[in-house]
Amino acid sequence: MMKILIVEDEKKVASFIKRGLEDENYLVTLSFDGADGLKRAISGDFDLIILDCMLPKKDGITVLHELRAAGNQIPVLMLTARAETADVVSGLDAGADDYLAKPFAFAELQARVRALIRRSEQDRGADIRYADLRLDPVNHKVWRGQTEIVLTAKEYNLLAYLVRNAGTVLSRTNIADNCWEYPFETFTNIIDVYINYLRKKVDGNFPTKLIHTVRGQGYVLSDE
Ligand code: CA
């Protein structure tokens, strides 16, 4: 049974999500403030965390920063008050795997929960290699040569998709369709945001750049 932690101080919203997810056979734990949520997130054995942005005691972004700083890579779905780029970007920056703007329909939340859990369950195969890049699909670890590169779950999935299609130019639509498993609407610059994160981590300190922009077309992973 998949275990989900919901950190949300609005009790009505929290119990609405809890009931919906329990109907889907998830085991749900509720937490109503950031400090308690962080403690539970670190000590509990959860498959996913749904984390509100505005929380008493410790806000969602801080919780997420501290969780990632502690080496915890549990997938996190951030809830934001509005679909504002600034909120979303700071959430992603802190290591969220996805976000959802309030108010949302339960079906939308459910689709994202499923997609995130499927991703974290996925891939039990051999290492994926390209140039000096190596991806371990079981533990979602990445190396360039001997240097380990620490990625969030979402960044890992995007990189894995680029590596599996190395040498092929991928449009933003290709990337959205393959790396985001729910209908992708207006916020397509989220892909550019993620590509920039990946670039910093994967190419930042290395002389050979692997992630390239093809103007007007999209992105390609290549060592040429
Ligand atoms: Ca709140």
Boltz pocket constraint, residues with backbone or C-beta under 6 A from the ligand:
constraints:
  - pocket:
      binder: B
      contacts: [[A, 8], [A, 9], [A, 10], [A, 52], [A, 53], [A, 54], [A, 55]]
      max_distance: 6.0
